[in-house]
C-alpha cells in the first residue's frame, strides 16, 4: 500500500534571521549589524528592533513592519507630490 503524500505547505516564520530580514527590508546585513552594535543599553536603535535567542539574532516580522512604518517621512498625494 502506498503512503499518501501530503502537499508541501509553505510556512512563513514570524522571526526572521539577519539574511532574511535584509531581503525583506531591502537593507544590507551590514546596516542591520551596525544598528545593533550602536544601540546603547536601553537606548534606541537606528534599525528595527531585534531579539536574541541563545546566540541567535532574530527580527520579528511584526516589529519590522512597525519599524518601517515609523520611518515614513511623508505621504504622496494623488498627483504624486506632497
C-alpha positions as CSV (number, residue, x, y, z in Angstrom):
1,X,0.0,0.0,0.0
2,X,1.4,3.4,-1.0
3,X,1.6,6.2,1.5
4,X,-0.3,9.3,0.6
5,X,2.0,12.3,0.2
6,X,0.7,15.5,1.7
7,X,1.1,18.6,-0.3
8,X,4.0,20.9,0.8
9,X,2.8,23.8,2.9
10,X,5.0,26.8,3.0
11,X,5.5,28.1,6.5
12,X,6.3,31.8,6.9
13,X,8.3,32.3,10.1
14,X,7.4,35.1,12.4
15,X,11.0,35.5,13.4
16,X,13.5,36.2,10.6
17,X,17.2,35.6,10.5
18,X,19.5,38.5,9.6
19,X,19.8,37.5,5.9
20,X,16.0,37.1,5.6
21,X,15.4,40.5,7.3
22,X,17.9,42.1,4.8
23,X,15.9,40.6,1.9
24,X,12.6,41.5,3.4
25,X,13.5,45.1,4.1
26,X,16.0,45.8,1.3
27,X,18.6,47.0,3.8
28,X,22.0,45.3,3.9
29,X,23.1,42.9,6.6
30,X,25.9,45.4,7.4
31,X,23.3,48.1,8.2
32,X,21.4,45.7,10.5
33,X,24.6,44.6,12.2
34,X,25.7,48.2,12.7
35,X,22.4,49.3,14.1
36,X,22.5,46.5,16.7
37,X,26.1,47.4,17.7
38,X,25.4,51.1,18.0
39,X,22.4,50.7,20.3
40,X,23.2,51.7,23.9
41,X,21.7,49.6,26.7
42,X,18.1,50.7,27.0
43,X,18.6,53.1,24.1
44,X,17.0,53.5,20.7
45,X,18.4,51.8,17.6
46,X,18.5,53.3,14.2
47,X,17.4,49.9,12.9
48,X,14.5,47.6,13.5
49,X,14.0,46.0,17.0
50,X,15.6,42.6,17.4
51,X,15.6,39.7,19.8
52,X,18.3,37.3,20.9
53,X,17.5,33.7,21.4
54,X,20.6,32.0,22.8
55,X,23.3,33.1,20.4
56,X,20.9,33.7,17.5
57,X,19.7,37.2,16.5
58,X,16.1,37.3,15.1
59,X,13.8,40.0,13.9
60,X,10.1,39.6,14.4
61,X,8.2,40.3,11.2
62,X,5.6,42.4,13.1
63,X,8.4,44.6,14.6
64,X,10.0,45.1,11.2
65,X,6.7,46.2,9.7
66,X,6.0,48.6,12.5
67,X,9.6,50.0,12.3
68,X,9.3,50.5,8.6
69,X,6.1,52.4,9.0
70,X,7.6,54.6,11.7
71,X,10.3,55.6,9.2
72,X,7.7,57.2,6.9
73,X,8.6,60.9,6.3
74,X,5.7,62.0,4.1
75,X,2.9,60.6,2.1
76,X,2.4,61.1,-1.6
77,X,-1.0,62.5,-2.8
78,X,-2.9,61.6,-5.9
79,X,-0.7,63.8,-8.1
80,X,2.4,62.0,-6.8
81,X,3.7,65.1,-4.9
82,X,3.1,66.3,-1.4
